Amino acid sequence: MLLIVGLLLASLGTLLASPATMAAEEVAEWPADKPIVIGSKADREGYLLGEMFAQVLEDAGYTVERRLGLGQTIITYQGLAEGELDVYPEYTGTLAHAILKLDNVPSLEKLDALSRERGLKVLKPLGFNNTYAISMRRDQAESLGIATIGDLAAHPELSLAMSHEFVKRSDGWPGLAAAYDLPQVPRGIEHGIAYQALRESKIDGTDAYSTEGDIKRFDFVLLEDDKGYFPEYLAVPFVNAALPEKAVAALNQLAGSLDEDSMQALNAEVSTDEKSFAQVASRFIQEQGITSEQRVVSGAKWDKLGTNLIEHLQLTLSALLLACLVGLPLSLLVYRNPKVSRVVLYVTGLLQTIPSIALLALMIPLFGIGVVPAVIALFVYSLLPIIRSAITALLTVDPLLVKVARGMGLTRREQLRHVILPLATPNLLTGIKTAAIINIGTATLAAFIGAGGLGEPIVTGLSLNDYDLVLYGAIPAALLAICAELLFELFERMVIPAHMRGLKTR
């Protein structure tokens, strides 16, 4: 347990030290057989631009690995800084404020120079400015006479909900509220569901990206930034500085190819025409003359559901097996010592309190992105129910029976094997079953660090405001939890006598 805590603390240190380390290291040569890993954040535009990057590089002859929909800036940036990603779409305002911690947005050349100190590089802008904005329903804004962000100050009763990242970022709500003296206190909300809440009048306003297709689709209005608070957020490929020049040249073919209207139209095409990101990206780069012909891609957004289910099972079972191999022997070692067992329960309980998405982010510097950090995070969350149930089960075995076994001349090992463990088995299985069900639900978050699973259609559905697609991931996950419950009940019937399961025997 202490080792795990140490690893988490070490990862925090790595998060803080990585920029300096990257600056000190020389950029290594790119291995000829290494695939280029494309990442993106978990929003529609990120998916679409990431798919464009991937197809352009594939057309240039490179092998590409897609890790799209990786959550917020902290995950994509750390993935790039730690070498787990090679390219992802970023915005100059985000790069300046959220990553480089600057007070303003300098020139592109300055951003590139500061990024190179970290072993990274900023390529040529794609051509559009996707700045932050505040969005409202058009009919409500017109009825209240609200046309600018400054007008919000006169309406403290309005209910605002902003994306979690926007609520915390210095260039987001804190700075905006100070600049405009806004009295509202917004709630945090997942950006993918904010528009649905706004459309259904559950909230009165939310943060938006100026090129999102849903603005026109739902007839929302963007409030004028009358004080010019938001800087330019020019979309750029943010890349590993060691990326081959041929790959950089391929990506730079997209430079200047998109303006705000065309990007908004592409975003809308994905959501309203129900085309896949790959289809829309392929048609666009073919129209730009970057590729000679449009590739044939599947239009079904859920065509990977079978693969996602298998990945989900692999994540859950791997973490559960690892937790059993660690948690059960550890419980047997410490349950006789009250002080040590309390320490073990305290540490595992402390690990359980770490927010899952934060734990996944902390794993990136140590274990990268993908399956390994996801399994380790799920392992951490499995320890508490397994260890707590095991220690409780072992301690609540009737001491009289233990004394009888000792009086019969059984050794401590024989007492454990023939008396204590059989009597403790029902509670032991309860802890393992609880851990399995917790894992099945928590594993859906693994999609945010590129581990796949049933969280992948959920994350994609949120980015598209496509709740049918969300259900394609959520329903199988729920059914999987039910199946786990039934399988454990069947196993208990096989290994536990009826009288120990609270049933009367004939």
Secondary structure, DSSP 8 states (H G I E B T S, - for coil): -HHHHHHHHHHHHHHHHHHHHHHHS------TT--EEEE--SSHHHHHHHHHHHHHHHHTT--EEEE----SHHHHHHHHHTTS-SEEEEEHHHIIIIIS--SS---HHHHHHHHHTTTEEE----S-B--EEEEEEHHHHHHHT--BGGGGGG-TT--BEEEHHHHHSTTTHHHHHHHHT-----EEE-HHHHHHHHHTTS-SBEEEETT-THHHHTTEEE-B-TT--S---BEEEEEETTS-HHHHHHHGGGTT---HHHHHHHHHHHHHS---HHHHHHHHHHHTTSSSS-------TTTTHHHHHHHHHHHHHHHHHHHHHHHHHHHHHHTT-HHHHHHHHHHHHHHHTS-HHHHHHHHHHHH-SSHHHHHHHHHHHHHHHHHHHHHHHHHTS-HHHHHHHHHTT--HHHHIIIIIHHHHHHHHHHHHHHHHHHHHHHGGGGGGGT--STHHHHHHHHHHT-HHHHHHHHHHHHHHHHHHHHHHHHHHHHHS-GGGGT----
